Structure formats: C-alpha cells, structure tokens
Amino acid sequence: MKNIICVISGPTASGKTSTSIKLAKRYNGVVVNFDSLVFYKEISIGTAKPTLEEQGGIEHFLVGTQSICDPLNAADFLKIAEPLIQSLHRDNKIVFLVGGSGFYLQALLNGMYDSITTPKDVIERSNTLYNEEGIKPFLEILAQNDPESLNKYHENDHYRVRRAVEHFWTTGAKFSEARNEMDDRKKNSPTVKNKWNVFHAYLDLPKDEHFQIIQNRTKEMIDKGLLDEVDTLLNLGFSGHEKPLQSIGYKECFDYKKGVFDSLDAFIERINISTRQLAKSQRTWFKKVEKHEYHPLKDQEKLISDFDNYLNKL
C-alpha cells in the first residue's frame, strides 16, 4: 500500500478518535496513537482513551502500553513508533496516526533535533512590545539582524515573524540559520528515509462550538467516574505529582480532593477553562504544519474524498 500514513490531528475534543476509527474501518487500516496521555495504562477516563468497544474491532497500538511510573518522552516515542510503523507497512496496512501532541508527531515524521526553549523573560518582552507597538518593530529587528527570515515570511504572518525575533533575542543567532539546519535534518528524517507517504488531516471547529463540546465531555468524564479513578490511583500509592497526573483533569481532581475548590461547579469550570487553554495552544502549534483542515462534524465526506484522491495519485 505504498507506506501510507494518514495523520489525524487537532486540538483536544475535536473528534479525532471517532474519525480515525471510521477511516480505519473504511480502508482496512490500523491506529497508532501519538497522544502523550493515551500511552498510560493507569489512566483512562480523563484521557478519553477509547474503550475496546469504541475501538470497533480496529487494531490500536501505543494505547495503554506505558506506566505513569515510566513516562514516555518524544525521543522514546520515536524509537518505538518508527519500527512499529515499518512493520505495519510490511503488512500492507494503512497507518492512521492519531493524536494532539504536536511535538511527538514532529519527532516521528521529521526526527529529533535540538530545540531552543524560549525563556520566560523573552516571551514577556515579545508580548509587551507586540501589545504596545504591533508587528512593526519586529519587522525592523529582522531587517537589521535576519533579513533572510524577513524575506521568507509575509509581514502579516505575525506568529513566525515574532518567533524569529524571539530566537534572535534568545541566541543572538539568525533564525534562518536554525531553520536551514532543521531543513537539512529533514532530508534524513524518518519520513524520507522510510519513503512514507503522509496525508495530514487536521480537525477543528469554531471556538464557541468547540467549547460546548469541551463542557459536555467534562461532564461525561465526571459522570463516568473520573473522581473514582483518581481515588483508585491514590489507593495504588500514586501521589498526583507524577508528570502524567499533572495533566488537565487529573490535576484538578487532586486539587479538588485537597479542598482547593469551594464547590463541584468551580472544579468542573476549572477543567473546562484549562481544556480550552490547551486547545488554544494546540491550535497555535499546528498553525506551522502543512495540513488539510476539516470540520469534524461537517466535512467527513470531504475528508474521505480528499483521501481517496490522494491514494489514487500514488
């Protein structure tokens, strides 16, 4: 089947699981998870991990395979997922790569490279300048210090223009040079090396509509027993300080049990707000990725049609 990977990405609660299962059934494919919390076997309700019934007979990989005592980072994921996908392709399977953890997806498709974390003070400096004077001073900084990046990015692409300036402030080096290094590494990436054919379907919907879905999902998680799941974790000896348990939903549950919230409604609202903030950060991350965008409820047939056309061209 020509080493096909269909990425199903998007912010949290955007219908990735149901869409991937529908497509896997249609194309006789399998699902490989790249959501950083669905890896863990001890947590299910708060991660929206698909149950066996929800998986609908589709074979799923990297779902509940890891313990929260042994967290998986992006480099670990790459070491596991790349040979797994190679094996599935040898069996002529279409791989549906599903999740919202962009850095894990980047590691798998493009390989690992050294990334620079922007210091908090640089982010604050950037935000202050942007809020007070807009994008103009950033363009002037690039004109003086990194004209190559200025020529590459449109002046209305505020995200990338600011990112280039923040990189210069952090390192004193041109962002264009770092980008060239990344491009060189991509030439030897897992995608190129393994001759993967990648179709990327990104699911998203209007923010107001999405927030209603987020609220409904939070209520469903509470009704399914999220607080009971956390009680079980406590009884097993987990403290809540483990990295996977600092994720949205679980962190608030541990805080609720400590009396941080004055009511159940306040606890639920905190989960909703935190989830919406996560979705915002995921949208920001995926802005820089080449992809096909779909409304998860309205564009299912268009997604299928586009993927059919992609397969027919291979």
C-alpha positions, 0 to 999 in steps of 0.5 A, spaced: 500 500 500 505 504 498 507 506 506 501 510 507 500 514 513 494 518 514 495 523 520 489 525 524 490 531 528 487 537 532 486 540 538 483 536 544 475 534 543 475 535 536 473 528 534 479 525 532 478 518 535 471 517 532 474 519 525 480 515 525 476 509 527 471 510 521 477 511 516 480 505 519 474 501 518 473 504 511 480 502 508 482 496 512 487 500 516 490 500 523 491 506 529 497 508 532 496 513 537 501 519 538 497 522 544 502 523 550 496 521 555 493 515 551 500 511 552 498 510 560 495 504 562 493 507 569 489 512 566 483 512 562 477 516 563 480 523 563 484 521 557 478 519 553 482 513 551 477 509 547 474 503 550 475 496 546 468 497 544 469 504 541 475 501 538 470 497 533 474 491 532 480 496 529 487 494 531 490 500 536 497 500 538 501 505 543 494 505 547 495 503 554 502 500 553 506 505 558 506 506 566 505 513 569 511 510 573 515 510 566 513 516 562 514 516 555 518 522 552 518 524 544 525 521 543 522 514 546 516 515 542 520 515 536 524 509 537 518 505 538 513 508 533 518 508 527 519 500 527 512 499 529 510 503 523 515 499 518 512 493 520 505 495 519 507 497 512 510 490 511 503 488 512 500 492 507 496 496 512 494 503 512 497 507 518 492 512 521 496 516 526 492 519 531 493 524 536 494 532 539 501 532 541 504 536 536 511 535 538 511 527 538 508 527 531 514 532 529 519 527 532 516 521 528 515 524 521 521 529 521 526 526 527 529 529 533 533 535 533 535 540 538 530 545 540 531 552 543 526 553 549 524 560 549 525 563 556 520 566 560 523 573 560 523 573 552 516 571 551 514 577 556 518 582 552 515 579 545 508 580 548 509 587 551 512 590 545 507 586 540 501 589 545 504 596 545 507 597 538 504 591 533 508 587 528 512 593 526 518 593 530 519 586 529 519 587 522 525 592 523 529 587 528 529 582 522 531 587 517 537 589 521 539 582 524 535 576 519 533 579 513 533 572 510 527 570 515 524 577 513 524 575 506 521 568 507 515 570 511 509 575 509 509 581 514 502 579 516 504 572 518 505 575 525 506 568 529 513 566 525 515 573 524 515 574 532 518 567 533 524 569 529 525 575 533 524 571 539 530 566 537 534 572 535 533 575 542 534 568 545 541 566 541 543 572 538 543 567 532 539 568 525 533 564 525 534 562 518 540 559 520 536 554 525 531 553 520 536 551 514 539 546 519 532 543 521 531 543 513 537 539 512 535 534 518 529 533 514 532 530 508 534 524 513 528 524 517 524 518 518 519 520 513 524 520 507 528 515 509 522 510 510 519 513 503 512 514 507 507 517 504 503 522 509 496 525 508 495 530 514 488 531 516 487 536 521 480 537 525 477 543 528 471 547 529 469 554 531 471 556 538 464 557 541 462 550 538 468 547 540 467 549 547 460 546 548 463 540 546 469 541 551 463 542 557 459 536 555 465 531 555 467 534 562 461 532 564 461 525 561 468 524 564 465 526 571 459 522 570 463 516 568 467 516 574 473 520 573 473 522 581 473 514 582 479 513 578 483 518 581 481 515 588 483 508 585 490 511 583 491 514 590 489 507 593 495 504 588 500 509 592 500 514 586 501 521 589 498 526 583 505 529 582 507 524 577 508 528 570 502 524 567 497 526 573 499 533 572 495 533 566 488 537 565 483 533 569 487 529 573 490 535 576 484 538 578 481 532 581 487 532 586 486 539 587 479 538 588 480 532 593 485 537 597 479 542 598 482 547 593 475 548 590 469 551 594 464 547 590 463 541 584 461 547 579 468 551 580 472 544 579 468 542 573 469 550 570 476 549 572 477 543 567 473 546 562 477 553 562 484 549 562 481 544 556 480 550 552 487 553 554 490 547 551 486 547 545 488 554 544 495 552 544 494 546 540 491 550 535 497 555 535 502 549 534 499 546 528 498 553 525 506 551 522 504 544 519 502 543 512 495 540 513 488 539 510 483 542 515 476 539 516 470 540 520 469 534 524 462 534 524 461 537 517 466 535 512 467 527 513 465 526 506 470 531 504 475 528 508 474 521 505 474 524 498 480 528 499 483 521 501 481 517 496 484 522 491 490 522 494 491 514 494 489 514 487 495 519 485 500 514 488 
